[in-house]
Amino acid sequence: MAVDNSAGDASKLPVVFPQWLDRLQIKYMNPVVKPLAKYLPGTSVIKHRGRKSGKPYETVVTTYRKGNVLAIALGHGKADWVKNVLAAGEADVRLFRSEVHLTNPRILPAGTADASLPWAVRLQNRKVAVLVTDIA
């Protein structure tokens, strides 16, 4: 399993969404989805701290769980929240109505065939990188 722990070079990860969609999602869609995330299957809120400021953030993500492994497809590339989680080495995620602690975050590059991942995220991993964490 190839793993990329570097948090600096965002150009290494493929991006499938245009930048205008990222801005639209951050400004308008995420504030609407965040309160509903606990009711929407697969939608979660990841809680992390800024790597420079230490400020707490909450980001809406789509998660895939298999046993004690949680995976998140990185269609937006190495976004700030990904860099924050990699720098901290941990995060918390709200899955439905419970909260779990994530440890050992790592990035699997696009095209990595890893049978330990859930089926849906393995399909996405053909084109995009995946953040994989262990559930503590």
C-alpha positions in Angstrom: 0.0 0.0 0.0 1.6 3.3 -1.1 1.1 6.1 1.4 1.7 9.8 0.9 2.1 11.7 4.2 3.5 14.9 2.8 1.2 17.8 3.7 2.8 20.4 1.5 2.4 19.7 -2.2 -1.2 19.9 -3.3 -0.3 19.5 -7.0 0.4 15.7 -6.4 -3.3 14.8 -5.9 -5.8 14.8 -8.8 -8.8 17.2 -8.5 -12.1 16.3 -10.2 -14.1 19.3 -9.2 -13.5 22.8 -10.6 -12.4 25.6 -8.2 -15.7 27.6 -8.7 -17.6 24.5 -7.4 -15.3 24.4 -4.4 -16.1 28.0 -3.6 -19.9 27.5 -4.1 -19.8 24.4 -1.9 -17.9 26.1 1.0 -20.0 29.3 1.0 -23.5 28.0 0.3 -23.9 24.2 0.3 -21.9 23.2 3.4 -23.8 25.6 5.8 -27.0 24.0 4.7 -25.8 20.4 4.8 -23.9 20.6 8.1 -27.0 20.6 10.4 -28.5 17.8 8.3 -25.4 15.6 8.2 -26.4 13.4 11.1 -29.6 12.4 9.2 -28.0 11.9 5.7 -26.4 8.5 5.2 -22.7 8.7 4.4 -22.5 12.4 5.2 -20.3 13.3 8.2 -18.8 16.3 9.8 -15.0 16.1 10.5 -13.7 18.3 13.4 -10.1 19.4 13.1 -7.9 22.3 14.2 -6.0 24.7 12.0 -2.4 23.7 11.7 -1.1 27.3 12.2 -3.9 29.0 14.1 -5.2 26.2 16.2 -8.7 27.4 15.4 -11.4 24.6 15.5 -13.1 23.9 12.2 -15.9 21.6 11.1 -16.0 20.3 7.5 -18.7 18.3 5.8 -17.3 15.1 4.1 -18.6 11.9 2.7 -17.2 8.9 4.7 -16.9 5.2 4.1 -16.4 2.8 7.0 -15.2 -0.8 7.0 -14.5 -2.2 10.4 -12.1 0.2 12.2 -11.1 2.0 9.0 -12.7 5.2 7.8 -12.0 6.4 4.3 -12.7 9.7 2.6 -12.3 10.2 -1.2 -10.4 13.4 -1.9 -12.2 14.7 -5.0 -11.2 18.3 -4.1 -7.5 17.3 -3.8 -5.5 18.1 -0.7 -7.8 20.8 0.8 -6.9 22.7 3.9 -8.9 20.3 6.1 -6.8 17.4 4.8 -3.6 19.2 5.5 -4.9 20.0 9.1 -5.8 16.4 9.8 -2.4 15.2 8.5 -0.5 17.8 10.5 -2.4 17.0 13.7 -2.3 13.2 13.2 -5.9 13.0 14.5 -9.4 14.3 14.2 -12.9 13.7 15.4 -15.8 12.8 13.1 -19.5 12.8 13.7 -21.0 9.7 12.2 -24.8 9.9 12.3 -25.4 10.7 16.0 -22.1 9.4 17.4 -18.7 10.8 17.4 -15.5 8.8 16.8 -11.8 9.7 17.2 -9.6 9.2 14.1 -5.9 8.4 14.3 -3.1 7.5 11.9 -4.3 9.6 8.9 -2.6 8.7 5.6 -3.2 9.3 1.9 -3.5 6.5 -0.6 -2.6 7.9 -4.1 -5.1 7.5 -7.0 -4.9 4.1 -8.6 -4.0 2.3 -5.4 -5.8 -1.0 -5.2 -6.3 -1.7 -1.5 -8.8 -4.5 -0.6 -9.1 -3.2 3.0 -11.1 -0.2 1.7 -14.9 -0.2 1.3 -16.0 -1.1 -2.2 -17.5 2.4 -3.0 -14.3 4.2 -2.1 -12.2 1.7 -4.0 -14.1 2.7 -7.2 -13.4 6.4 -6.5 -9.7 5.6 -5.8 -9.2 4.8 -9.4 -9.3 8.5 -10.2 -8.8 10.3 -6.9 -6.6 9.9 -3.8 -8.2 8.7 -0.5 -7.6 9.8 3.1 -7.6 6.6 5.2 -7.7 6.8 9.0 -8.0 4.3 11.9 -10.9 4.6 14.3 -9.5 4.7 17.9 
